[in-house]
Amino acid sequence: MNEYLLTLAQPILEPVISGDLYPLLTRFMPWVIFYEIPFALLIYLGVIKYRILRSTEVTNAAYHPYVSCIITCYSEGETVSQSIISLTEQLYTGKIQILPVVDGAEQNQDTYQAALVLKTYVKNKPGKTLEVIPKWRRGGRVSAINTGLQYADGEIIFILDGDTSFDNDMIERAVRHFTDPTVAAVSGALRVRNADNSITASLQAIEYFISIETAKTGLSSFNMVNNVSGAFGVFRRSIIDLIKGWDAGTAEDLDTTLRIKQYFKRGNFKIIFDPEALGHTDVPKTLAGFYKQRIRWDGDLPFIYITKHRMAFNANLTGWPNFIMLVINGLYSQLVLPFIIFCYTLWLLISYPLSYVMGLMLIVYLFYLLLLIVMYLGGVVLVSTHKKEELSRLPLLPLFPLFTFSTKINGLIAILYEIFFRSHKDSSMAPWWVTKKSKFD
């Protein structure tokens, strides 16, 4: 068996061993030297800084502002009860107003009734109130958030998904940052609740841990958080009033983040990511479901970055660190890189023997696997609050670079779909009868 595998691998290994791949590797090395390694070092330094500051942090035990939790609901059914119950069981001693907004309540009676059933349960909990808000006609996520905002009385506003549950110290962990008057928003950490249901879900759990818990922790140390999650974002009410609430359209989380960042220089604001403020959500269990979800997510990016917020790429508004991050981690990484990866791979396959291409891909794969292991273990040691869960997924790490590559190609499809069909105009986030009334249509 080993001899058979060696025979199969020999054509691939021969160009690697002989050094014939050196000219191709020299074209890959600048990308490693000037992007991958510097970005990884930035994350690592930020994570180390976070760990040092966290160990010396002193919190204000007397600070317990009134908070309002707007839960956007659409076809969750009984699952919405998990979100409401987890908010009701919070250890936070301040007042908590829970506001589930059921979008399209006429068609989503099961979700509406599941929320209503909990009114007595919440009423018996001191300091907690529940007001279920039916929005009879579907208007999309942004419409639901702005409707809930009209009922919100809190100084701190939580925007949460109806299918997401939370640790019982989540509000306490998130709110403590607002003692600093320059904190405009806090992005909470999302973990995959159904990670053990399939390999696809487990790979997404690894992705969430790397790209959300670890990467955002590092970026937060330098006030460069790229996005406040739509499923779990926390905002100072005065900031929401400043930017006039949520704007009609898709990708409302990135849209809101970019609008806040345009006040960074003028208001000396910051956005914090807290890996200890934890929410738990379900992800697609199949590759088909995962790709479909990301088609929607990634398809919104050209509209947000190029059409709606091209004027936001201004260092005088965002400051130089965030301007550079928007260009590199936003425009380049999310919009340009998928095209480069596809075109580069196609060029290799056309220009070189398959053995050369496979040999180069092997080297590239091993580089990214090594980088992943270093980042992953660093995150486990310095950031993770669920170390055993993270360590249990170590055997799946060799699959992750391939998973990431497929995600980039899927992202390319999403971008092309948006360019040719303007997919942002009609989605579960913003139906066409909402977007057609928007000035950003």
N, C-alpha and C positions, 0 to 999 in steps of 0.2 A: 504493500500500500504506500509506504513512504517513498519507494523507488518510483512508483507511478506518479505521485504528486511532484516529485523532483523533476521527472521528465516533462510534465506539463508546465512547470514553473521555469524550466531552463531558458526558453526563449525570452522570457520576461527578465530574468535575473542576469542574463548574459550582458545586455547593454549597461546594466547598473554596475556590474563587477568590472567590466572592461573600461569604464569611464567614457563611453561613447555618448552618454547623455549630458556631458558637461555643457555643451552649447545651449541645450534646452534649459538646464538648471540655472544658467546665468540669467535667463529671462524671467525666471520665477523668483530669484533671490531678492531683487529690488523690492518686490511686493512684500516679502517677508521682513526685510530690513526696515522699510519705511512705513509699513502699516501694521502688519500682524503683531510683531514683537513690541513696537511702541504702544499699541493699544492694549495689549495684554499687560504690559508693565504699568500702564496708567491704572488699569483695574486693580492690579495687585497692590500698588502703592496706596490706592484709595481704600482698599479693604483693610490693609494694615493700619492706616490712619483711623479708620472707623473703630477697629478693635481697641486701639490705644485710647481714643476719646471715650468709647463706651465704658471702659473699665474705670474711668475717672469721673463719669457723669454724675451730676447731682440734680435731682428733679425737685420741682416745686410741689410739695404735697398738698398745698392749699389751692392749687389751680384746677378747678373742675367746672369749666363753662358748660352752658346748655348746648347740647348737640342734637342735630336733626339728621336722621338716617333716611334718605330717599331711596327706596328699593324699586328699581325698574322691573316690571313684571310683564311677560308676554309668553303665554302658553307653558308656564312651568308646572302647572297643576299642583299636586301635593308637595312638590319639591320646595315651593316657596315657604312652606312652614319651617323648613330647616333654617332658612335665613332669618325669619322672624324670631324663632325660638332662640337661636344663637345670639341675637341682639338683646333679647329679653333677659338672658342669663349673664349678661356682662357684669363684671365686678366693679365697673366704673361707678363712683358714688354720686356723680352729677346727674342732672336730668337728661333722659334720653327720649326723644320723640321719634317714633317709628312710623314711616309714611310709605307703605307699599302703594305704588301707582300702577294699576292694572290697565295696560294699553289694549284697546280693543276689547273692553270688558264684556261687551255683548256676545262676542264669539268665544271669550275665554272665561266662561262662567265657573269652570272647575278651579281655575286659579283664584278668581275673585272670592268664591265660597271658601276655599282653603284658607285664605287670609282672614276672612270675616270670622271664621270659627274660633280664631285665636284671641278675639277681643277680650273675652272674660279672663283668659289665661294671663294676658299682659296686664289687665286692669288690677290683678291681685299682686303685682310686683311693684314695690315702692319705687317711685321716681321714673317709671316707664309709662309711656302712653302709646297707643296704637290707633291710627286713623287710616282706614283703608279708602283709597281714592280711586273710584272707577272712572276711567276715561273711555267712554262708550264707543267712540269711533277711533280706530287705529290711526295714530299719527306718527309712529316711530319713536325711537329711543329719546331723541332730543326733546320732542314734544312732551314725553312723559316726565323727563327731568324738570323741564321748565314749569310743568303743571305742579309737580311736587314742591318746587321752590316757592310757589305762591302760598303754600300751607306751612312752610318751614319757619319756625320761630327761633331756631338755634343760632348761636354765634359761630359754630363750626358745622359745616355741612358735609355729610358723608354721602357719596354716590355709589350705590352698591347694586350688584346684579341679583335678581330673584332666585337664581340657582346656585348662589354662593353662600357658604356658611363660614363662621368665624370663631377663632379662639376666644375664650371668655375674658381675656385681658386686652383684646384688640383695640377697643376704644381708648382705654387708658394708655396703651403704648403709643397710639397715633396722636392723641390730643396733647401729650406732654411737650411736643415740639412747638406748639403755638404760643408757649410762654415767650418765645423769641418773636418780637413784632415784625421782623422781616420775613418770617416764614409765610409764604402765600398758600402753599399746598403741601400735602404729604401723600406719597404714593405707597400703598400697602403692598405686602408680598403675597403673591398667589401661589398656592401649591396645588398639585393635581390630586384630587380626592380619589379618583378611580384608577390610580397608577397600576394596580396589580391586575386589572381586568384584561390587558392584552399587551403585547410587546410594543405596539404603536403608542398606547397610553403611557407605558414606562419610558419610552424615548421622549415623549413630550414632557414627562416629569423631569428628565435630565435637562431638557431644553429650558424649562421654566426655572430650574435651579441655577443654571449657568447664566441665562440671559436676563432673568429678573432678580433673583435673590443675590447672586454674586456680582454680576456686572453693574446693576443699578446701585448696589451698596458702594462699589468703588466709585462710580460716577457721582453719587451723592456727596461724597467727601469733598469734591471740587465744584459742587453746585452745577453739575452738568447732567442732571437726570433728563433722559431723552423723551420720556412720556409718562404722564400720570394715568395709570390703568383705568379704563372705563368701568371695569368690573369692581374696582376698589380704589376710589380716589377720595381724598379728604381736602376740603377747601375752607379757607377763612371767608366768612360771608361778605365782608367788605371787599374782598378781591373779586368775588362773583358779581357784586354790584358794580364794581369798577369796569369789568369787561362786558357788562350788560347780559349776564346769563349765558346759557348755551346757545350756539348758533345752529340754524337749520342745516341739515346735510348729514353726510356720513362721516365715519372716523371722528366722532365728536371728542374722543379722549385726546388724540393728537392735536386736533383743532384747538381745543381749550388750552392745552399745554403751550402751544405756539403763541396764542393770544396773551397768555400770562407772561411768557418770556419777552414779549415786546415791551414790557414794563420793567424788566430787570434793571436796566441802567437808571431809569428815572425814579424808581421806587426802592432801589437797593434790595430787591426781593430775592428769595431763594425757594427752591423746591427740594424737599427732603424725601428720601426713600428710607423706610424703616423695615428691615428684614424680620423684626420681632412682632410687627403688627400683621398677623397672619389671617388670610382667608383661604378657603378650600373650594375648588370648583371641579366639575367633571369636564373631561376633554373627549373628543371623538375617539372611539375605540378601534376604528378601522382606518387604513390608509386613505381609502376613498373619502371618508368623512372628514379626515384631517385636511386633505388637499382641497376639498370643497370649502371648508372653513377659511383656509388661508387665501384662496382665490378672492373671497370677499374682503378679508383684511388687507391683503397686499394690493388689491385693485384700487383701493381708495387713495393710496399713497401719491400717485401722479397728480390727482386732483388737488389734494391738500398741499403738497409741496410746490407744485409748479403753477397751478391755476389760482388757487385761493390765497396762498401765503407766500408768493414769491417775493413780496416786499418785506417779509419778515426776516429775510436773509440780510440783516443789517447790523453790523457790530456796534453801531451807535445806539441801537435799541436793546440788543440781547447781551452785549459785552463780547469781547473776543473769544473767550473759552467756549461759550455756547454757540457763537457763530461758526467757529471751526468744527464743533461737534455736529451742528446741523448740516454743514457741507459734507463732512466725511462720513458720519454715521447715519445721516439722513439721505441726502441726495445721492451720494456716491454708493454707499453700501447697499441701500435699499432699491435704488432705481437704476443705477449704472452697472453695478457689479453683476447682476444676473445676466445682462447682455454680454459682458466680458467673459464670464465663465462659459456661457454657451458657445460664443464665437471662437474662443480660444480652444475649447475642446473639439469643436468641429474642424478648426484649422489643423490641429494636431492629427486628427484622424485622416484628413485629406493629404497632408504633407509628409507624414512619416509612416514607416512600417508599424503595424499593430503592436509588435513586440516592444518598440521604442515607446510608443504611447502608453502601453501598460506598465512598462518599467518606470516611466516618469510619474504616472499616476500612483504607483506603489510608493515612491519616495514622498510625493505630496501627501498621500494618505497617512504615512507614518509620521510626517511632521505634524499634521493636524491632530493625530491621535495623541502624540506626545504633549502638544500644547493643551489639548483637552484634559489630559490626566493631571497635568500641573495645575491648571485652573480649577478643576473639579476638586482635587484634594485640598487645595488652598481654601476653596470655599467651604468645604466640610470642616476644616480646622478652625477657620476664622469667622465664619458667618453662620453656618447651619445651626438650627435649633432642633433638628431631627437627624442627627448624625447616623444613627443605625439605618434609617430608611435610605439615606444617600449612599451609604457604603454597600447596601444590599444590591444596588444597581450597577456596581462596578463591572460585573461581567458583560453588561450591555454597552459599555463605552466603545468597544471596537466597531459597533454598528453605527455609532452616532455621526462620524464624519460622512458616511454614505447617506444617512438620513438628512443631514444638513445640505449636502449637495442636491438631493432631490427637492428639498424645500426651495432652494434658490432657482432651480429650473421651473418649479411650480409658480414661483414668484414672477418669473419672466412671462409665463402664460397669463397670469393675473394682470400684469401691466399692459400687455398687448390687448387683452380683453377690454380693459378700461379705455385704451387709446382708440380702439375701433368701434366699441359698442357703448362707451360711457356708462359702465356698469354701476358707477356711484349713484346714478339717478334713480335707481329702484332697488332697494334691498330691505332686509328686515329692520335695519337701523333707520332708514328714511325712505318710505314709500314714495312713488312718483308724484302723487298728488300733493306731497309736502315739498319735495325738491323743486317742482316746477314753479312754485310761488317764491322760491328763494332767489335773491340777487346773485347767488353763486351757482345757479343752474348751468 
